[in-house]
Amino acid sequence: MRFATTRWRLAVLGAAIAPVVVLVTVGATPVPLPTDVHVDLYQDGVATAEDGSLLRLPDGMAATYLDGSRVLDPAALDPALPAGSLDPADGEVDRLTVIAGSPLTADRLLDAEAAERAASVSRAWLAEGDLPGEGTRFAALGEDALLDLHAMTLENGASLAAPSPRWRFVWPRDASFTAAAYARTGHVDDALRVLDFLRSVQEADGSFQARYLPDASGVPDDRGGQSDGNGWALWSAWTVLDELEAPQDRAAARERLAPLVDASTSYVLGILDEDTALPPPSSDYWEVHPTELTLGTAAPLLAGLEAARSIYADGEQWASAADAARAAARLRTAIEERFGPQGYPRHASGGPQDAATTFALPPFQPTALEGADEAWRSSVMSMLRPAGGVAPGAGWRTDGISWTPQTALFALAGASTGEVEAAESWLDWLDTHRTASGAIPEKVLADGSPAAVAPLTWSSALVVLTLVELEDQRAADAALP
C-alpha cells in the first residue's frame, strides 16, 4: 500500500478540516477527544541583535524581521514598545526578554544601522550554505526554520531546545538533530560546534543525561540518563561526516569527532545484553520514567551502531567497524523479532504504537527494518488529533493536542522513503500552524492554535531535514532515464 491511496490522502489532507469524517472513512471508530484542553503560547518566537543577544518575543507580537535574519526591523517597531516592554532580567513572559548574550537596551533595538549590520551577518551565513526548500512553496518555512536553529545555537555550541526557562537546556537528542540539519544545509562548521558541545558534557562512562545546562556546567535536575542520546549523537556524527567530500576535510572532522564517537560506541556496546542483544529500559523522547524497553530507545541505538560502523569504516578502523557491525546486526535482528511481529509498538511487550515507528526507517536506518514500513503507515490513524497533526503516540493522553516534532517525523519518514505527497502534506500542515512570527511551536491545540514553546528546535531541525530529503528525491527523479 502506498501513501497516495485515497485513504491516506484523506487522513493527511482532510484531517484538519474533518477529522471525524476521515476516521469513519477508513473504517475506524472515532474516539472522542477533548477539544477544550488549553495550553498557552509561551512566546511568539525569537529575535537576535548585533551583539549576539537572543530575545524571546511575547505572544502576539507578530515580529517583522529584516530579510534573511531574525533581527527585528526597527521600522516596524513601535518606538514606545521596547522602552516599556524590554525585560533584561528574564522575568515576565509578556515582555521582550533577553535570554542569552549581552544585556540589551531599548534604543539599541531601534538603531537601524546596528540592525542592518546584524542582518547582513545573518544573510552572509545563509549564503554560505543551501536554503532548504528553495524554489518550492516551502522556501519561507525552510529559511525560517534554519534561522531559528541558528538563533537558538549559542557561541559555545549549545543548541537550546526552546526559549522558555524550562526548555532552555540542551537535550542530546534535539542537539543531534540540529547538527544534522546544519550539515545537510552546508553549515558543517556549525554542526561540528554543536557536537563538540555534546562531547564536552558527555559523562565519564560515555553516557548522556537527559539534558544539560547551556554553559556545560552540569544538569538542571535529576531526570537521569537517556541512552537514546548516544544513538542520536552517533547518527548525527555520521550525517555530518558524510557531507564532507574533500579527503582532508573529512579526515579532520573524523579526528575531531573521534572522542564523541569512541565514547558513545563503547557505551552502547557495553549496555547491550549478551543474550538478548537488546539494551536495558531507558527514558526516551516521551520523557517519562521507563518501565520497560521501548522502540524509542532501541531503534536510535541501532541507528547509532550503524553510524559507528560507517564512521570507523570510513577511517579504515576495521576492527572497530567490525565490532559495531556485529552488534548492529544482532540488535537489528532482536528488534525485528521482539517488536516486529506486534507491528512495532511502543513497548517490547506490545500495545499501542508511537512515532518511534519512524526510527525504524531511513534516514535513521540504512534500510527499513522488516515490517517497519507497514507499521509506520498503519500507525498514523491511532495518533491523529483534531487539528490534523499527531500525538507522540497512540497511548498518549487524549487531550486533542497535536505535537509538531512527531508530525515532522512523519514528514521526514515520507520524504526519506519516496512518499513525496505525504511528506509535503505534513509540511503544509506544519507551515499553516506556525506562530505569527513564523516559529514552529511545540504543540497545536484542537482548534488549530499554536501552543507551548516556539520555536522548538527539534521540530525546526526535522523540517529542514525533510526539505533536504525532498530535494534529494527530486534530484534522484531527475537523474532517471
N, C-alpha and C positions, 0 to 999 in steps of 0.2 A: 504494500500500500504506500502511495506517495502522498506528500502533503497537499498536492494540487487537487486532491479529490474534493468533491462538494462538501463532505463532512468537515474536512479540515478548514477549508475556506470559510465556512460558516462559523466555525469555532473561533478562528482568529480574527476575521474581518468583522463579524457581526456581534462579537461578544460585548463590545462597549455599548451597543445600541439595544440589543435584546438578548441578554444572557439566558433568560429562562427559555425563550423560544429555541435558542441554539441547543440547550441541553435536551429539550424534548426532541428536537430534530435528530439528534444522534441516538435517541432511544434511551437516554438516561433519565432517572427520576430526579428532578430538581431538589436540591437540599436547601431549604430556606436559610438564607444568610442574613444576619443583622445588617441593616443599612444605616443605622443611626450611631454607630461607633465613631467617635470623633477623636482625631489627633491633630493638634495644632501644626501649622507650618512654622518651624522654628526660625527660619530665615529664608530670604528670597534668593540668596546666592552669596558670592564673594567678590571682592574687588582688590586690586593691588595699587600701590603707589610707587613713586620714583625711588624712594629709599628702601624699597623691599618690604614695606609694611603690608600686612594682609588684613583685610577688613571683612567683617561679617555684615551682610545687609539685612535690615529688618524686613519682615514680611510686609508685602505691599509696596515696597519701594520701586519695583519695576525699573531697574537701573538701565541707563543708556551708557554703553561703553564706547570708547574710541575704537575705531576699526582695528581688528586683529589683536585685541588686547582684553584684559579685564580691568582696564583703567577707566574710572568714571569720567564721563565727558563733563568738564566744568560748565560748559554752556547749557547743559541740560539740568544742572543742579539749581535748586532754589538757594540763592545766596544766604537765606536765613536758616536753611535746613542744617547744614553742617555745624554752624555755630551753636545751634540749640540741641543738636542730637548726637554729635560725635562723642563717644564714650571711650576715653583712653584706658579705662580701668577694667574693661570687660565685665561690666556689671549688668546692665539692662538689655534684654533681648530685643526690645523695641527701638533700639537706637543703633546707629552706625557704631560698630565696635572694632577696635584694633585688637586682633587676636594673636598676632605674631609680628616680629620685626620691631623697628624703631617706633617710638611714640610719634603721633601724627597730629598736627594742628589743623584746624578747620581751614585756615587761609591757604594751607598747602594743597588741599583738595581743590580749591578754586583757582589755583595757579595754572593757567592754560599752557604755558611753556613747559613747566615741570611735567604736566600730564602728557603732553605730546612727546617729550623725551622718553618717558616711561613706555608709552605706546610704541614708539619706534623700536625700542629694545625688544619688545614682545613680538612685533612684526618680523624683526630680523631673526628671532628664534624660530618662528613658524617657517620662515623661508629656508632654514637650514634642513628641514625635513619635508615630509609629504603631508598634505592635508587629507585626512580621512574623509571619504565621501565626496571629494572634489568632482565637480561636473555632474553630480546627481542631485536629486531633491533632498538628500541628506547632508548637503555641504555645510549648512549652518549648524546642524546638530553635531556633526563631526568636529567642526572647528571649535564650537563652544565646549564640547566635552574635553577636547585636548587642552584648551586654555584653562579650564577648571582644574585639570590634573596638574598643569604647570603651576598654577597659582597655589595649589594645596601642597606642593612639594617644597620643603624648606631647604635652605642652603646646605645643611648637613646631610641631605638625602632623605630626611624623614617625610614620608608621604602620609599626611593626615587623612584619616578616614572621612571626616566631615568637620564643619566649622564649629558645631556646638560643643560646649565644655565636656560633656560625657562621651563624645566621639572624637575629641581632639587628641587622639593617640594613634599609634602605628600598629595595625594588625599585619602580621607577616603575610597572610593571605591577600589582603587588599593591596599591600605594597608590591607583592609579586606580580599582580595583575597590572598595576601601574607601570612597573618596569617593562613588562611585556608590551604594553601599549606604546610606551616610548620607543622601544626598539623597533617595533613594527612600523612606526612612522618616521624612522630615520634619526631619532634622537637617542642614539646609543649611549652617549656620554651621560645623559640624564638617567638612563636605565641603570647603568653601572653604579651611579651615585646612590640610587635607591637600594640596590643590592648590597653596596658597601655598608649602608646603614644597618641592614639586616644582619650582616656578619658582625658588626660592632656590638650588637645586643644579643647575639646568639649565646646560649648557655654553654657552660664548660663541657657538657656531655654531647653537645651538638643539637640539643632540642631547642624549641621555641616556646615561650609563654604565649598566652592568648593575645596580649597586646603590650605595647611599650610606651613609655613617656617619650615625647619627641626630642628631648635633649639627650636621649640614650642613657639616662641615669638610672633606669630600672623600670619597674612595672607599677601601674597605678593602683592595683588591687590584688586580691588573692584568687583570681579566676583559675590560675594554674596553667599547665601546659596544654597545647593543642598540636598534636602530631601532624595534622594536615599541613601546617605551616612549612614543614620540611619538604613535603611533596611539592607544594606550590613554589617554594623557593628554587628547587631543582628544575622544575618545569620552566620557570621564568628564566633561569640562568641559561638553559639550552636555547630558549627562544631568542634571548639576546645574542648569544654566541653565533647562532645560525644566521643572523642578519649581517654578519661581517664577512665580506668576500676577500679582502686583502689578507694574504697569509700573515703578514707581520701584525696587523691589527687583531686578527683572530687569535694569534698566539699570545699577544699582550693581554687581551681580555680573558683568555683562558687562565693565564697565570694570576691575574687579578681576582678571578672568581674562585680559584682553587681552594682557598681556606673555607669558603662557604660551602662549596660542593663537597669537599672531602669530609667536613664535619657532618653535614646533613646526610650524606650517603652512609657514613659509618653508623650514625644514629638509627637510620631506618633499617639497615641490615641487622642491627642489634636488637630491635624490638619485634622482629617477625618471629613467630612461634616455629620452632624446629619441626614440629609435627604437622601443624595445620597450614603453615606458611602465611598465616594471617596476623595482622597487628592487634594489639590489645585495644579495648574501647578507649575512645578519647572524645572530648568535645569537638564539634565541627562547626560549620557555618550557622547552625541553629543557635549556638551559644548557650546550650543547656548542659547540665551535668550528665555525663554519659552513663547509661545503664547497660548497654551492650554495643557491640561493634556496629557501625553504620557504614553505608556505602559512601557517605560524605567524608569518611576518614580513609577507608580502604582504597578507593579509586584515586584520590590525589597522591597517595603514597605510591601506587602503581605508576602514575604519570611521572612521579619524581624518579623512580628507579629506571624507567625507560629513558628519561632525560639524562640521568647519570651515565647510563650505558653509552649514549650518543656522545656525551662530553668526553668521556675517557677514550672512546674510540677515536674521536677527532684529534685527541692529543697523543694517540698511539700508546696509551697506557693500557695495554691489552689485558693484563691480569685484573686490574680494577674493572675494566669493561666487562670481562667475563663474569666476575662476581656479581655485578649489577644485573647483567643479562640473566643469569641463572635465577637470582632472586625475583626478578620481574616475571620470568616465565612461570615460576611456582606461584607467585601471588596472583597473576592473571588467571591461572587455572583455578586457584582456590576461590577467587571472586566469582568466576563463571559458574562454578559448581555450587557455591553457597548461596549466592544471590540470584543467579540467572534463572533457575527453574521456577522461581517465585515472581519473575517479572522485574527483578532488580528493585525490591522495596527499600525503604529507608534502613530498616534493621535486618540484620542477618537472620533473625528468627522469623521474618515475614512481616506482613502488614501493609499499610499504605505506602505508596511511592512518594518520593520527593524530587526536588530539582537536581539532586545528585545523579539522576539518570543521565544528565548531560556530561558528567565527569567520566563516563564510560565510553565516550565518543571522541573523535577528533574535535578540536585540535589538542586535546589533552592526552589522548592515546594515539599511537601510530595508526592503529586500525580499531574499529569498534569492537568491543567485547561481544562474544557470541550472544545474540538475542537482545543486545542493548539498544540497537536501533529501534526495534519494535517496541521495547519497553518505554523508550523516550516518547515515541509517537502516541502511545496509549496513555501516558501519564498526564497530559495537559488537561483533560477534561475534569479530572478529580481535583485539580489545583486552581481552576479558573475562578475568578472573582468577578463581582458585578460590574466593575468599571472596565473589565477587559484584560487586565493583567493576571498574574498568577501569584499564589501564596508560596512560601518556602516549601510547602509540602502538603499532601492531601490530609495529613494528620494535624496540620496547623490549626490553631483556634479559628473558629468560624465567625470572624468579625467583619467579613466583607472587604477587607483591605488587600489591595494588590501591592506587591513588593517589586520594585524595579530591578534589583540585581538578579532575581530569579527569572523575571521576564526577559531580561537581557541575555541571560544564559540560554534561554530557548532561541533567541535570535542568533546567538553565536553558533549554537549547535546546528541550526538550519543552514547558516552560511557555510559552515565547515563541512557539511555533508551534501552540499549541492542543492539544498532546498531553498532557492533564492526567493521565491514568492513568499514563503513562510517567514523567512528572515526579515524581509522588507516590511511585511505586515506588522511584525513585532516592533520594528524600528519606528514605523509610522505611529504606533500606539505610544511608544516612549517619547517621541517628538511632540506629540499632541499634549502630553501631560507634564510638560516642563513648567517651571515657575515663570512668572512674568519676566524675570531677568535671564531666563534661558537655562537655568540649572536643572539637572535631573534630580528629583527628590528621592528619598529612600522609599516612600510609600505613596500610594494613591488611594484616597477614600472611595467608598462605593459610589458617591456622586461624581467622581472624576476629579476631585480637588487634590492638588499636591499636598503632601503632609510630611511631618517629621523634618529631618535634616535635608539640606540642599546646598551644594551638591553632595552626593555620596560618591566618593572616588571609585569604589568598586563598580558601581553602575556606569560611571563615565568611562572607565577603562574598558569595560565589556562592550560598550557602544563603539568605541574606537576600534577594538579588535574585530568586531563584527563587520564594520565598514571595510577594513583592510581585507578580511576574508572574502567579502563580496567582490572587491576589486580583483583579488586573485582568481575568483571564479570567472569573472568577465574576461580576464587575460587568458585563462585556460580555454574558454569557449572560443575566443578569437583566434587561438592558435590551431584549432581543429581544422582539418582539410575540408 
